[in-house]
Amino acid sequence: MFSGFWMTIKHAFMDRPTISYPEERRPVHERFKGRHALKRYDNGLEKCIGCSLCAAACPADAIWVEAAENTDDERYSPGERYAKTYEINMLRCIFCGYCEDACPTEAIVLEHEYQLSFTNRRDAIYTKDMLIDNPPEGREGTPQTVEPGAFDRSIPDMENPK
Amino acid sequence: MSELVTIYIDGQPYEVPKGANLVDVAKFYADNGIPVFCYHPKMEPVGMCRMCLVELGTIMRDRDSGEVITGENGEPQVRWFPKLQTACTTTVTDGMVVRTNTDAVIEARDDMIEFLLTSHPLDCPICDKGGECPLQNLTMAHGPGRSVFYWEDKVRLAKHVPLGELIYLDRERCIQCARCTRFQDEIVGDDVLAFHERGRELQIITVSDPPFDTYFSGNTTDICPVGALTTADFRFEARPWELKDIASLDVYGPEGANISLSTRLDRDAGGIVIIKRVMPRQNEAVNEIWISDKTRFGHHHTRAAERLTKPKVRVGDRLVEAEWDHALEVIRKHIKPNVSVGAIAGPTLSNEDLWELRKLAQAVNAGAKLSIYPATMTGGDIIAQVGVGVGTNFKDMGSGTTIVVVASDIEEEAPIWYLRTKVAGDRGAKILVLNARETRLDHYAADSIRYDYGAAVSAVNDLAKHEAVTNAENLVLICGAEGMTLEQHGELMNACANLLVSTGHVGRPNNGLLAVWEGANVQGAFDVGFSTEATAEMMAKVPDLLFIAGCDPIGESAEAAGLSKAKFIVVNSLFDTPTTAVADVVLPSQSFAERDGTFTSGERRVQRFYPAQGVIGQSQTDWRIFASIRNGLNGSAVQRLTAGVFKELAGEIAAYEGLTYPALAVVERQFPDVGGDDLYYGGTAYQNNGGLGVQYPATSEAEGAKPSKFATKGKKTSYKGLTAIPVNRLYDRGYLFKYSDELMQQRIGEPFVVINPADAANIAGGSRVGVTIDGVQYEALAVVSEDAPKGFVLMPKRLTSQPGPFAPAAIETIEVIAEPVGA
């Protein structure tokens, strides 16, 4: 009986495992896969080139991409092609990260945000505006007007293997 | 190619046709895809890419006895070529031995891929070809996986070069296979593309002005084995694996070209499935794997902003939108028993639509006039009698065949037939061109015969003595109606039929008559019982009740203006047109992309098309609309499916007897197998899964049939004074094509007339002129050229803003409105 009380007393003075979510949040692992973000280059251009490979890799068919053509007057991303529409249905997404693996420009990254709740199905569709990162400090967003011919490659240059 | 020889591929014997190409044979008979880039089965091999290297040998035979020399173990001995040979430049012979999987061959392929990739950019993610690219596929299958070359040595070239308005070139991606230049030279005969510079600097350039000026430019993007050539229309619209291909048919021409509609959901189109691109569908008997640019890029009308979405009913002098029930009720109320009825069917109505239209018109009045628009050609019954024999294929025509083209600028009117006639000519067929003016086909003609407008019949009658006709083993006549009235064309068709019957060229394959109908399903309309003579009668005496469907006669043809006098007009239309403006009820019908049905091509091939696009608004198929009206009138039953309507039709129309939807959907494997889903040759959606169609026999093909004689009066018409000759132009402002997107609008251009220098005394080329015919002034750009015969002015149909003449018409005056710019 005393050993039983002892156990209770011991636990009463131990650190509490429960936290008072949502005021407090548990840190996640570096490799945790939460909500996606579309990344930008340092110059503010979008990394996403609208190639749809993430949609092709997606096992849950959660991603919808429609592409369009860049011009130098209205440039969204380097190269000729950008994503006009980019949507992820978060109800379908299983957070497997295949899209991240498939992306040739490292544009889509599964970040640490995990608080996703919706009150109707339409809200579960995250559009490009909701997914894309803000432009870096002091840089304008997209579309940008750029020098002709300055950004003619979609995929960053490769190097010889070291 | 009937003689068979035995060849050995990787040790296995195969019986294959003698003289066939080794690459085709290995693919078709041995399912052994020897990798190729430059070789294409439709073109002469050049052996440029060196990708198809194989070990080649022949079985040794004793020179004296011809016996096979065997080795110690009893196996036949093989004399091998000392080095690897290109399979694409090899034709198969008896006893040929091929090895495609030895170390030497594998190493050669490895090296070739490595060389090709030294300067190929790695932008597959944004390339329109990515996913259906032979270079991608062959790299995965045969590539070395690593390169010994330095990345820094990669050549950087321009990535965005517009070759014309329709085609973009990415110089970096080009692997110099010369398929595009060879296609333009060998197949189309427009040598507008060429190689420039040599070695690492080798580039594709266009050498025409305007750039890449041809009606077949889109085909180069299909055969391009990489993404170097892409179309402006499909650019970045979707990735190939996201598209769903639906079998369909060309709606513009009489050739019945088989196409695939690549479809995908689209947000901007309101979340419906739309056509993203049009691709050719392999049908070796119809269009092989080629389609014209009009077919390829002219699909935007199916979802144009101008599409009607709701029925409209006339209230006073306005048309107001109404519900279907109300519109049908209005029609029902206005149909009195036994009023005079006319039905005008456009060339884009399917056989099922025509059948239901006929049933409706005859339900109102058994003597209803069933007519076809445009009423420029006649003789559907003649085609049914002496049309080309079953099994006719331009591909089989060569030496011994004579192809006569009469009164048609076939490049503008039936581009696929032009292309196939031209290629048959290259194979040795004799081409005779009879026309009052020079056309493009004259360049390839063995003989060009000029007649004066109005004298075509006697020119055809004189052909009987022509050496190319008397010596012909096979004879095909392709008959147009340029510079003719309907009556004159009837005479011409008789004369053509007469020539064929009297020389015995009917009732067998590769012999007979073809008419260059103005539209996709004119032959079907004739078969179902419609006629162009009825149109002419109707224009003379307008019936009280008029059903018009699938055309815009009042907007296109000056002769049709009187139709608006009918007391009650019901129009089925995709758009608001001048014809709907005079209608009492306008019903929104569906485009070919939204529904299924059958068309009958000029070669009498009945073919199916399938629903591809999401339905726009409340539009309905034409046949269902007619059936609903009929049902409202007399309560007779309405079929539930298009297949049911066709079954009913096939039961009543003798020529269609025995045809069913499943029979039309049968696909057989075709040689060469360009259409496989392994994307072997082309890397595009050639695969035919919608059916090859069925060609129904002409009556002259029946056993013991004696074709009747066709009498002609041979009367010549002579024209006095300046006469306007309406001519067909591929890119026009016709009922459907008018609603194309910006890309095609540029190609249509502004109205023009061609005037002979002798008639253009005070008119400078390039000036704007007003041509007055029958009190109407047509404004157009004047082109002064010998192309127009003296005394005649060529006036393309459906280009001018006002409806123009469809038959030769006397010109009252030509006045200059504005001098040429810069003069």
Interface residues (C-beta under 8 A of the other chain):
Chain A: I49 G50 C51 S52 L53 A55 A56 E66 A67 A68 E69 G79 E80 R81 T85 P104 T105 D152 R153 S154 I155 M158 E159 N160
Chain B: P121 L122 D123 P125 I126 G130 Y150 W151 E152 K159 H160 R235 F236 E237 A238 R239 W241 E242 D266 R267 D268
